[in-house]
Amino acid sequence: MSVQDDLAAVRRRLQDLEHTVEELERRVGAERSAPRVPKEGLAESMVTIPDTPYDSQKWTDIDDEGLGARDRHAP
């Protein structure tokens, strides 16, 4: 290939890229202007977690996760 052929190929690819970017901009613009429809059931599946501390009595006699039981040693 000659330098002119390489330059022509680069120009074609740049034009393709420009067209692709323009199409992407049109699609994004259309999505932004479209009204948002909430997904069904999303609000029903959300769970509110309170900021209050847990009752420490719930955690008595519980193994430390990944560390094993407090009164036993690893083999």
N, C-alpha and C positions, 0 to 999 in steps of 0.2 A: 504494500500500500504506500501511496505517496503521501506527502504532507497535506496536499490539498484534499485527498480522500479522508484523511484523519480529521481535518478541520470540518469537512462537510458532515461527517458522522457525529462529531461533537455538537455542531449546530443543530442537527436533527434531534439529538438527545436532549439538548437544552430546550428546544421548542416543545418536545414531548413533556418535559418536566414542567414547563410553564403552563401548558394546558392542564396537566394533572393538578397543579397547585390551584389554578383558577377553578377547576371543578370542585376541589376540596373546599375552597372558600365559599362557593355557592351552596354546597351541602351544609356546611357549618352555619352559614347565615340563615338557611331555611330552617334548620333545627332550632336555632336560637329564637327565631320569630314564632315558631309553633308553640301553642299552649301546652304546658306540661300536664300530663294526666297521671294522677297518683296510681301506683301499682296496687292492685287489689290485694287486700289482706296484709299489707305491710304494717299498718298501724296496729292491727290485731296481734301480730307476731312479736312486737317490741315489748320488752320487759323493762320496767324501771327498777334500777338497783338503788336502794337508799344509801345515803352517806353516813348514816348512823352506825356505830360500831356493832359488830355481832356479839351475841351473848356468849361469853367465854365458856359457859357450861356446855355449850354444844360441842366444844372441841376437846373436852377431857377424854383421856384414853384413846386418843387418835395418834396413829403413827405419823411421823414427820414425812411428808411426801418425798420420796427419793432417798431418805436417810435411814429408813427402817424404824423399828420400834425403839422407844427410849430405854427400855429395860433389857434389850437384847443386843448382842454384838454380832458383827458380820463373821461368817465362818473363816 
